[in-house]
Amino acid sequence: MEYNDAMKNRVKRLEGQLRGVLKMMEEGKDCKDVITQLSASRSAIDRTMGLIVSSNLVECIREADEEESTEESINEAVQLLVKSR
């Protein structure tokens, strides 16, 4: 699978967000603020995973004729999405 620049940029933003959370923790910021930022990070990770799985699904369907059935490819992608929850 090829990961496009948009996917990579999402992960880079997540990296920065998590560094910010660590800095908040080191500075002794309020628990509520840290949890809010961690929750936002988790949501961003979930959205990124969804984007990657959906892109993978399209790729799997395109290649299904050569390797396996379309139904198997779809089931595999759905299982990846379910595992991410």
C-alpha positions in Angstrom: 0.0 0.0 0.0 1.2 3.5 -0.8 0.7 6.2 1.8 0.0 9.6 0.3 1.3 12.9 1.7 -2.1 13.7 3.3 -1.9 10.5 5.4 1.7 11.2 6.4 0.8 14.8 7.3 -2.0 13.6 9.6 0.5 11.4 11.5 3.0 14.3 11.7 0.3 16.5 13.2 -0.5 13.7 15.7 3.1 13.4 16.6 3.1 17.1 17.4 -0.1 16.9 19.3 1.3 14.1 21.5 4.5 16.0 22.1 2.2 18.9 23.3 0.4 16.5 25.7 3.7 15.3 27.1 4.8 18.9 27.6 1.5 19.7 29.4 2.2 16.7 31.7 5.7 17.8 32.4 4.5 21.3 33.2 1.9 19.8 35.6 -1.1 21.2 33.7 -4.6 20.4 34.9 -5.7 16.8 34.5 -8.9 17.8 32.7 -6.9 19.7 30.0 -4.5 16.7 29.5 -7.4 14.3 29.1 -9.1 16.7 26.6 -6.0 16.7 24.5 -5.5 13.0 24.7 -9.1 12.5 23.7 -8.6 14.8 20.7 -5.5 12.7 19.8 -7.4 9.5 20.0 -10.1 10.9 17.7 -7.4 12.0 15.2 -5.8 8.6 15.3 -9.2 6.9 14.7 -9.9 9.2 11.7 -6.5 8.5 10.3 -7.0 4.8 10.6 -10.3 5.1 8.9 -8.7 6.9 6.0 -6.0 4.3 5.7 -8.5 1.4 5.9 -10.8 3.0 3.3 -7.9 3.6 0.9 -6.8 0.0 1.5 -10.3 -1.2 0.7 -10.3 0.6 -2.7 -6.9 -0.9 -3.4 -7.9 -4.4 -2.3 -11.0 -4.3 -4.5 -8.9 -3.3 -7.5 -6.6 -6.2 -6.9 -9.2 -8.7 -5.9 -9.6 -10.1 -9.4 -6.0 -11.2 -9.3 -5.6 -12.5 -5.8 -8.8 -13.2 -4.0 -12.5 -12.6 -4.0 -13.9 -9.1 -3.6 -15.9 -10.3 -0.6 -12.8 -11.5 1.2 -11.0 -8.2 0.5 -14.0 -6.2 1.9 -14.2 -8.5 5.0 -10.5 -8.1 5.6 -10.8 -4.3 5.5 -13.8 -4.2 7.7 -12.0 -6.4 10.3 -9.1 -3.9 10.3 -11.6 -1.1 11.0 -13.3 -3.1 13.7 -9.9 -3.9 15.4 -9.2 -0.2 15.4 -12.1 0.4 17.8 
